């Protein structure tokens, strides 16, 4: 159940990122300033990268890994999911509304991305390689 949900989140985030990227390129190009368009595109970029990271975590969870590694990969994926909502979501809201109070939410998402990558590294270090 956990793996399926992560794959659904990853796939949905990736698909939505593609749609939002196209929307930015074709629909927002004439309505947003170049700065705000860049803000929006940064949200798309990070959303797509972390969609792939979530899918990667889900794939890794299919392997026979130590429990510590499994828990850390899952926790990393959760950080990536919440990070997308906070980081990319706040950038989309800021770009589309111009409301500045969305700005302080962005670093929280960035921090969750960093924590997620730290957990990913920790999980990877829990994997013992066979000398074959």
C-alpha positions in Angstrom: 0.0 0.0 0.0 2.8 2.5 0.9 4.7 1.8 -2.3 1.6 2.2 -4.5 0.8 5.5 -2.8 4.3 6.8 -3.3 4.2 5.8 -7.0 0.8 7.6 -7.4 2.2 10.8 -5.7 5.3 10.7 -7.8 3.4 10.1 -11.1 0.8 12.7 -10.3 3.5 15.3 -9.3 5.4 14.6 -12.5 2.3 14.8 -14.7 1.1 18.0 -13.1 4.6 19.5 -13.4 4.6 18.9 -17.1 1.1 20.5 -17.4 2.2 23.5 -15.2 5.3 23.9 -17.3 3.3 24.0 -20.5 0.9 26.4 -18.8 3.7 28.7 -17.8 5.3 28.6 -21.2 2.1 29.2 -23.2 -0.5 30.7 -20.8 1.5 32.8 -18.3 4.3 34.1 -20.5 2.2 37.2 -21.4 0.6 37.8 -18.0 3.5 37.4 -15.6 6.6 39.5 -15.3 9.8 37.7 -16.3 10.7 37.5 -12.5 7.4 35.9 -11.5 7.5 33.6 -14.5 10.9 32.5 -13.3 9.5 31.9 -9.8 6.8 29.8 -11.2 9.2 27.8 -13.4 11.4 27.2 -10.4 8.4 25.6 -8.7 7.9 23.4 -11.7 11.5 22.4 -11.9 11.7 21.3 -8.2 8.4 19.6 -8.3 9.5 17.4 -11.3 12.8 16.6 -9.8 11.2 15.5 -6.5 8.5 13.6 -8.3 11.3 11.4 -9.7 12.9 11.2 -6.3 9.6 9.9 -4.8 9.3 7.3 -7.6 12.9 6.3 -6.9 12.2 5.8 -3.2 9.2 3.7 -4.1 11.2 1.5 -6.4 13.9 1.1 -3.7 11.3 0.0 -1.2 10.6 -3.0 -3.4 14.0 -4.3 -2.7 14.9 -6.6 0.2 16.5 -3.9 2.4 17.3 -3.6 6.1 14.3 -2.2 8.0 16.3 1.0 8.9 16.8 1.6 5.2 13.2 1.0 4.3 12.0 3.4 7.0 14.5 6.1 5.9 13.5 5.8 2.2 9.9 6.1 3.2 10.5 9.1 5.4 12.6 10.7 2.6 9.7 10.3 0.2 7.3 11.8 2.8 9.7 14.8 3.1 9.7 15.1 -0.6 5.9 15.1 -0.9 5.4 17.7 1.8 8.3 19.7 0.4 6.6 19.8 -3.0 3.5 21.2 -1.5 5.4 23.8 0.6 8.1 24.7 -1.8 6.5 24.5 -5.2 3.0 25.3 -4.0 4.2 28.5 -2.3 6.1 29.6 -5.4 3.0 28.9 -7.6 0.8 30.9 -5.2 3.3 33.7 -5.0 3.7 34.0 -8.8 0.0 33.8 -9.5 -1.3 36.1 -6.7 1.6 38.3 -5.9 0.8 37.8 -2.2 4.2 38.1 -0.4 3.3 36.1 2.7 3.6 32.9 0.6 7.3 33.6 0.4 8.2 32.4 4.0 6.6 29.0 3.3 9.1 28.3 0.5 12.2 27.8 2.8 10.3 25.2 4.8 9.8 23.2 1.7 13.5 23.6 0.8 14.4 22.4 4.3 12.2 19.4 3.8 13.9 18.6 0.5 17.3 18.8 2.3 16.1 16.6 5.2 14.7 14.2 2.6 18.0 13.9 0.8 19.8 13.4 4.1 17.4 10.5 4.9 18.0 9.1 1.4 21.7 9.1 2.0 21.2 7.6 5.5 19.1 4.8 3.9 21.7 4.2 1.3 24.4 3.8 3.9 22.3 1.1 5.6 22.5 -1.1 2.5 25.2 -3.8 2.8 26.6 -4.8 -0.6 27.5 -8.4 -1.4 31.0 -9.0 -2.5 30.2 -11.2 -5.5 
